[in-house]
Amino acid sequence: MIINGKERNFFLTVGASCAIAELCPDGDIAKIGELFRGRYSKNMTSVAKFIAAMNRGYEERVHGDAEKPDVVTVRELMALTMEEFSQAENEAIAAYMANSKTTIETAEPKGSKKNNEDGDAS
């Protein structure tokens, strides 16, 4: 999306997840839902920090070797219209959800028995 004339994208990196976790109660990223409810002023400030962290994640991933990444600031976000802020929030949340899906491959435990050729367990 365009914020103040600049294209802003979002990505969940390890660094972004750490910054977001710090915003969550008890530093627990599993409690991220609590950032999006509660007292209005605290909520909006937390959401702005969430958006900024997600943009920083993208910028550092794509332009990691830049001396100073060009990231959106909380101050810039707080100066947006409600519609613009909502759009930024929705895009950052969508990126968070897309990037936070994890896949874990598991191996069959050693010593477990597979079905024999007849389909019966041995």
N, CA and C of each residue as an Amber inpcrd file, in Angstrom:
protein
   366
   0.8360000  -1.1730000   0.0000000   0.0000000   0.0000000   0.0000000
   0.8810000   1.2360000   0.0000000   0.3140000   2.3440000  -0.3930000
   1.0580000   3.6080000  -0.4240000   0.7640000   4.3820000   0.8660000
   1.8250000   4.7420000   1.5780000   1.7080000   5.5790000   2.7800000
   2.6270000   6.7740000   2.5730000   2.0440000   7.9500000   2.5810000
   2.8020000   9.1910000   2.3680000   3.6710000   9.1250000   1.1100000
   3.0880000   8.5930000   0.0380000   3.7750000   8.5520000  -1.2460000
   4.7870000   7.4410000  -1.4160000   4.9220000   6.5370000  -0.4250000
   5.8970000   5.4520000  -0.5090000   5.1750000   4.1070000  -0.4270000
   5.6190000   3.1770000  -1.2400000   5.0680000   1.8260000  -1.2060000
   5.5310000   1.1540000   0.0840000   4.5890000   0.6170000   0.8400000
   4.9070000  -0.0660000   2.1000000   4.3780000  -1.4940000   2.0280000
   5.2600000  -2.4280000   2.3260000   4.9010000  -3.8450000   2.3510000
   5.2050000  -4.3940000   3.7320000   4.7400000  -5.6150000   3.9740000
   4.8370000  -6.1950000   5.3080000   5.2730000  -7.6490000   5.2180000
   6.1010000  -8.0640000   6.1790000   6.5750000  -9.4440000   6.2220000
   6.9490000  -9.7940000   7.6540000   6.5960000 -11.0020000   8.0510000
   6.9230000 -11.4740000   9.3980000   8.2770000 -12.1730000   9.3790000
   9.2530000 -11.5230000   9.9570000  10.5860000 -12.1020000  10.1140000
  10.7690000 -12.4500000  11.5890000  11.8780000 -13.0650000  11.9030000
  12.1960000 -13.3550000  13.3080000  12.2640000 -12.0510000  14.0940000
  12.9300000 -11.0470000  13.5100000  13.0350000  -9.7560000  14.1880000
  11.6820000  -9.1110000  14.4210000  10.8200000  -9.1660000  13.3990000
   9.4740000  -8.6010000  13.5460000   8.6970000  -9.3650000  14.6140000
   8.8240000 -10.6840000  14.6280000   8.0820000 -11.4610000  15.6310000
   8.5610000 -11.1400000  17.0410000   9.8460000 -10.8710000  17.2000000
  10.3710000 -10.4830000  18.5220000   9.8120000  -9.1280000  18.9400000
   9.7920000  -8.1760000  18.0150000   9.2500000  -6.8470000  18.3210000
   7.7680000  -6.9360000  18.6640000   7.0350000  -7.7620000  17.9390000
   5.6050000  -7.9370000  18.1910000   5.3830000  -8.6300000  19.5280000
   6.1910000  -9.6280000  19.8280000   6.0640000 -10.3310000  21.1100000
   6.2270000  -9.3610000  22.2740000   7.1390000  -8.4030000  22.1380000
   7.3490000  -7.4090000  23.2010000   6.1030000  -6.5560000  23.4430000
   5.2460000  -6.4190000  22.4410000   4.0050000  -5.6550000  22.5870000
   2.9170000  -6.4550000  23.2920000   3.0440000  -7.7700000  23.2500000
   2.0110000  -8.6610000  23.7890000   2.1230000  -8.7940000  25.3100000
   0.9990000  -9.0640000  25.9770000   1.0530000  -9.2930000  27.4230000
   2.0460000 -10.3990000  27.7660000   2.8430000 -10.1620000  28.7670000
   3.8650000 -11.1030000  29.2370000   4.9000000 -11.4360000  28.1670000
   4.9820000 -10.6210000  27.1020000   5.9310000 -10.8910000  26.0290000
   5.6280000 -12.1710000  25.2760000   4.3740000 -12.6250000  25.3450000
   3.9580000 -13.9040000  24.7740000   3.2290000 -13.6680000  23.4570000
   3.8750000 -14.0040000  22.3480000   3.2770000 -13.7610000  21.0330000
   1.9840000 -14.5500000  20.8370000   1.7870000 -15.5980000  21.6100000
   0.5330000 -16.3510000  21.5430000  -0.6510000 -15.4910000  22.0010000
  -0.3600000 -14.3910000  22.6930000  -1.4100000 -13.4850000  23.1690000
  -1.5840000 -12.2840000  22.2390000  -1.2050000 -12.4370000  20.9850000
  -1.2530000 -11.3280000  20.0320000  -2.6600000 -10.7620000  19.8610000
  -3.6700000 -11.5790000  20.0000000  -5.0460000 -11.1190000  19.8540000
  -5.4000000  -9.9960000  20.8090000  -4.7160000  -9.9550000  21.9510000
  -4.9960000  -8.9250000  22.9460000  -4.5290000  -7.5400000  22.4880000
  -3.6470000  -7.4970000  21.4640000  -3.2160000  -6.2020000  20.9340000
  -4.3600000  -5.4890000  20.2170000  -5.3100000  -6.2540000  19.7430000
  -6.3620000  -5.7130000  18.8980000  -7.6750000  -5.4800000  19.6390000
  -7.6060000  -5.4710000  20.9370000  -8.7960000  -5.1510000  21.7310000
  -8.3510000  -4.4380000  23.0110000  -9.2940000  -3.8430000  23.6660000
  -8.9590000  -3.1190000  24.8870000  -9.1880000  -1.6310000  24.7270000
  -8.5810000  -0.8670000  25.6060000  -8.7360000   0.5930000  25.6070000
  -8.2850000   1.1640000  24.2650000  -9.0830000   2.0240000  23.6730000
  -8.8730000   2.5190000  22.3070000  -7.4790000   3.0980000  22.0890000
  -7.0520000   4.0380000  22.9120000  -5.7700000   4.6940000  22.6640000
  -4.6010000   3.7140000  22.7660000  -4.6510000   2.8170000  23.7230000
  -3.5860000   1.8110000  23.8600000  -3.6280000   0.8550000  22.6690000
  -4.8310000   0.4590000  22.2940000  -5.0100000  -0.4490000  21.1720000
  -4.4350000   0.1340000  19.8870000  -4.7860000   1.3690000  19.5670000
  -4.3430000   1.9790000  18.3140000  -2.8160000   2.1620000  18.2980000
  -2.2490000   2.5160000  19.4200000  -0.7960000   2.6660000  19.5060000
  -0.1130000   1.3160000  19.3200000  -0.6450000   0.2730000  19.9500000
  -0.0790000  -1.0730000  19.7960000  -0.1950000  -1.5570000  18.3610000
  -1.3300000  -1.2970000  17.7270000  -1.5150000  -1.7100000  16.3380000
  -0.5310000  -0.9610000  15.4360000  -0.3230000   0.3300000  15.6830000
   0.6510000   1.1000000  14.8980000   2.0500000   0.4920000  15.0530000
   2.4150000   0.0910000  16.2520000   3.7260000  -0.5360000  16.4810000
   3.8090000  -1.8900000  15.7780000   2.6970000  -2.6260000  15.7590000
   2.6240000  -3.9070000  15.0490000   2.8490000  -3.6830000  13.5480000
   2.1480000  -2.7070000  12.9810000   2.2920000  -2.3950000  11.5530000
   3.7390000  -1.9990000  11.2480000   4.3040000  -1.1410000  12.0740000
   5.6860000  -0.6890000  11.8740000   6.6620000  -1.8680000  11.9440000
   6.4520000  -2.7800000  12.8790000   7.3260000  -3.9540000  13.0040000
   7.2320000  -4.8370000  11.7600000   6.0260000  -5.0060000  11.2440000
   5.8380000  -5.8210000  10.0400000   6.4750000  -5.1560000   8.8220000
   6.4170000  -3.8270000   8.7350000   7.0690000  -3.1240000   7.6310000
   8.5860000  -3.2140000   7.7710000   9.0890000  -3.0650000   8.9880000
  10.5290000  -3.2050000   9.2190000  10.9810000  -4.6150000   8.8170000
  10.1780000  -5.6190000   9.1420000  10.5040000  -6.9880000   8.7400000
  10.6690000  -7.1080000   7.2330000   9.7460000  -6.5160000   6.5000000
   9.8320000  -6.5530000   5.0380000  11.0800000  -5.8180000   4.5480000
  11.2690000  -4.6030000   5.0230000  12.3900000  -3.7870000   4.5580000
  13.7290000  -4.4450000   4.8710000  13.8750000  -5.0120000   6.0460000
  15.1370000  -5.6580000   6.4060000  15.3510000  -6.9440000   5.6180000
  14.2760000  -7.6190000   5.2720000  14.3910000  -8.8380000   4.4770000
  14.7940000  -8.5060000   3.0400000  14.1600000  -7.4980000   2.4670000
  14.3940000  -7.1530000   1.0710000  15.6300000  -6.2690000   0.8890000
  15.8270000  -5.3420000   1.8030000  16.9370000  -4.3910000   1.6960000
  17.8510000  -4.5190000   2.9120000  18.1120000  -5.7230000   3.3310000
  18.8560000  -5.9770000   4.5540000  20.2270000  -5.3440000   4.6170000
  20.8370000  -5.1350000   3.4570000  22.1710000  -4.5670000   3.4720000
  22.1710000  -3.0430000   3.4570000  20.9860000  -2.4380000   3.4260000
  20.9040000  -0.9750000   3.4810000  21.3340000  -0.5070000   4.8680000
  22.0770000   0.5830000   4.9140000  22.5690000   1.0830000   6.1890000
  21.4200000   1.4480000   7.1250000  20.4400000   2.1340000   6.5830000
  19.2780000   2.5200000   7.3800000  18.0220000   2.2190000   6.5620000
  17.3170000   1.1380000   6.8910000  16.1330000   0.7960000   6.1040000
  15.0720000   1.8950000   6.1870000  14.3720000   2.1090000   5.0800000
  13.3200000   3.1200000   5.0080000  12.0190000   2.4880000   5.4870000
  11.7480000   2.6330000   6.7640000  10.5590000   2.0080000   7.3470000
   9.5500000   3.0710000   7.7710000   8.2990000   2.6860000   7.7420000
   7.2390000   3.5820000   8.1970000   7.3770000   3.7510000   9.7150000
   7.0870000   4.9290000  10.1930000   7.1940000   5.1810000  11.6300000
   5.8140000   5.1450000  12.2800000   5.8060000   4.9440000  13.5660000
   4.5540000   4.9720000  14.3250000   3.9180000   6.3530000  14.1790000
   4.7420000   7.3660000  14.1930000   4.2330000   8.7340000  14.0530000
   3.5100000   8.9170000  12.7140000   4.1060000   8.3990000  11.6340000
   3.4450000   8.4730000  10.3230000   2.1130000   7.7290000  10.3380000
   2.1160000   6.5640000  10.9420000   0.8970000   5.7520000  10.9920000
  -0.2060000   6.4450000  11.7890000   0.1690000   7.0940000  12.8720000
  -0.8270000   7.7680000  13.7100000  -1.4050000   9.0090000  13.0170000
  -0.7480000   9.4930000  11.9570000  -1.2390000  10.6500000  11.2140000
  -2.1210000  10.2550000  10.0270000  -2.3300000   8.9550000   9.8250000
  -3.1790000   8.4910000   8.7300000  -4.6550000   8.7170000   9.0550000
  -5.4690000   8.6970000   8.0120000  -6.9150000   8.7120000   8.2390000
  -7.3060000   7.3460000   8.8080000  -8.4850000   7.2560000   9.3590000
  -8.9460000   5.9790000   9.9100000  -8.9960000   4.9150000   8.8050000
  -9.4280000   5.3010000   7.6150000  -9.5080000   4.3520000   6.5010000
  -8.1190000   3.8620000   6.0910000  -7.1640000   4.7780000   5.9990000
  -5.7980000   4.4090000   5.6440000  -5.1760000   3.5120000   6.7150000
  -5.3970000   3.8680000   7.9780000  -4.8570000   3.0790000   9.0830000
  -5.4390000   1.6730000   9.0460000  -6.7320000   1.5830000   8.8150000
  -7.4070000   0.2850000   8.7560000  -6.8470000  -0.5620000   7.6130000
  -6.5840000   0.0610000   6.4730000  -6.0060000  -0.6640000   5.3410000
  -4.6150000  -1.1870000   5.6990000  -3.7940000  -0.3490000   6.3130000
  -2.4530000  -0.7740000   6.7240000  -2.5400000  -1.9220000   7.7240000
  -3.4510000  -1.8000000   8.6820000  -3.6440000  -2.8590000   9.6720000
  -4.0390000  -4.1630000   8.9910000  -4.9950000  -4.1000000   8.0800000
  -5.4590000  -5.3110000   7.3950000  -4.3480000  -5.9600000   6.5790000
  -3.5490000  -5.1480000   5.8840000  -2.4490000  -5.7050000   5.0930000
  -1.3670000  -6.3070000   5.9760000  -1.0620000  -5.6580000   7.0840000
  -0.0440000  -6.1880000   8.0020000  -0.5290000  -7.4890000   8.6430000
  -1.8070000  -7.5380000   9.0200000  -2.3600000  -8.7690000   9.6050000
  -2.3440000  -9.8960000   8.5860000  -2.7190000  -9.6030000   7.3350000
  -2.7170000 -10.6330000   6.2890000  -1.3040000 -11.1950000   6.0920000
  -0.3040000 -10.3090000   6.0840000   1.0830000 -10.7650000   5.9380000
   1.5080000 -11.5910000   7.1450000   1.1000000 -11.1510000   8.3310000
   1.4230000 -11.8930000   9.5580000   0.8530000 -13.3110000   9.4680000
  -0.4200000 -13.3960000   9.0890000  -1.0800000 -14.7020000   9.0160000
  -0.4290000 -15.5820000   7.9490000  -0.1160000 -15.0170000   6.8020000
   0.4980000 -15.7960000   5.7260000   1.8960000 -16.2730000   6.1060000
   2.6460000 -15.4400000   6.8020000   4.0290000 -15.7700000   7.1360000
   4.1600000 -16.5570000   8.4280000   3.0970000 -16.6330000   9.2280000
   3.2150000 -17.3410000  10.5050000   2.7580000 -18.7840000  10.4120000
   2.2980000 -19.2130000   9.2470000   1.9170000 -20.6100000   9.0820000
   3.1820000 -21.4360000   9.1260000   3.1790000 -22.4350000   9.9740000
   4.3580000 -23.2740000  10.0870000   4.0310000 -24.6900000   9.6570000
   4.9960000 -25.3330000   9.0740000   4.8660000 -26.7260000   8.6750000
   5.9410000 -27.5010000   9.4040000   5.5400000 -28.5570000  10.0380000
   6.4960000 -29.3870000  10.7530000   6.4310000 -30.7810000  10.1460000
   7.5660000 -31.2410000   9.6540000   7.6260000 -32.5970000   9.1390000
   8.0020000 -33.5060000  10.2950000   7.2790000 -34.5980000  10.4000000
   7.5870000 -35.5380000  11.4690000   8.0110000 -36.8650000  10.8580000
   8.9180000 -37.5050000  11.5120000   9.3640000 -38.8290000  11.0970000
   8.6670000 -39.8430000  11.9790000   8.4560000 -41.0050000  11.4350000
   7.8450000 -42.0610000  12.2390000   8.8150000 -42.4390000  13.3410000
   8.3310000 -42.5540000  14.5700000   9.2240000 -42.8950000  15.6760000
   9.9390000 -44.2110000  15.4200000  11.1970000 -44.2660000  15.8270000
  11.9780000 -45.4980000  15.6670000  11.3160000 -46.6070000  16.4690000
  11.3350000 -47.7870000  15.8810000  10.7830000 -48.9380000  16.5760000
   9.2920000 -49.1280000  16.3620000   8.6300000 -48.2100000  15.6600000
   7.2000000 -48.4120000  15.4160000   7.0480000 -49.4040000  14.2910000
   5.9630000 -50.1240000  14.3110000   5.7470000 -51.1660000  13.3170000
   4.8110000 -50.6470000  12.2480000   5.2070000 -50.8680000  10.9870000
   4.3650000 -50.4810000   9.8700000   3.4620000 -51.6570000   9.5120000
   2.4120000 -51.3670000   8.7560000   1.5340000 -52.4320000   8.2960000
   2.2950000 -53.3840000   7.3790000   1.9840000 -54.6600000   7.4980000
   2.6150000 -55.6080000   6.6010000   1.8970000 -55.5800000   5.2640000
   2.3140000 -56.4100000   4.3190000   1.7480000 -56.3800000   2.9680000
   0.2640000 -56.6400000   2.9530000  -0.2990000 -57.3810000   3.8970000
  -1.7210000 -57.7090000   3.9240000  -2.5270000 -56.5830000   4.5400000
  -1.8900000 -55.5200000   5.0050000  -2.5990000 -54.4150000   5.6350000
  -2.8260000 -54.6200000   7.1070000  -2.3470000 -55.7310000   7.6560000
  -2.4910000 -56.0030000   9.0860000  -1.2790000 -55.4590000   9.8290000
  -1.5100000 -54.9690000  11.0140000  -0.3800000 -54.5050000  11.8240000
   0.3840000 -55.7100000  12.3110000   1.7030000 -55.6570000  12.3560000
   2.4840000 -56.7750000  12.8320000   2.5870000 -56.7750000  14.3220000
